[in-house]
Amino acid sequence: MESTTTDTTDTTDSVERALAARRDIVDITTIGRQTGEARRIEIVFHNLDGRIYISGMPVGKRRAWLANLEADPRFTFHLKRTVSADLPARARIITDEVERRTVLAEIIRTAWHDQDLETMIRQSPLIEVMIEQQVA
């Protein structure tokens, strides 16, 4: 998955600023675990102390994007609001209950105030995003 960006002189700074946002809407493209085809969805990321996380509302069913990342943790993280950039990334799926509790509590505190922590710990997808390379 290649890294592409808009043609601006401060692209690297713009990408770094976009990634430093507290939260923002992005797209991610995963590879379908059964089809091998690219699957792109819109989702929200959260930046907590410089670490990027993606979660979702608790719905009690397995998410296709998470199942795809379980099969292949590589994906593309598409910035699309303040700057346009397609960044190769790797997902670290968070299953440890203590870590889930810590991260999800912070997401609730900063963004999803009306969510129940215990329900989110049991049912919400949660990954840490590791950008594999910054824009050169």
Buried (B, 14 or more C-beta within 10 A) or exposed (E): BEBEBEEEEEBBEBBEEBBEBEBBEBBBBBBBBEEEEEBEEEBBBBBBEEEBBBBBEBEEEEBBBBBBBBEBBEBBBBBBEEBBBBBBBBBBEBEEEEEBBEBBEBBBEEEBEEBEBEEBBEBBBBBBBBBBEEBE
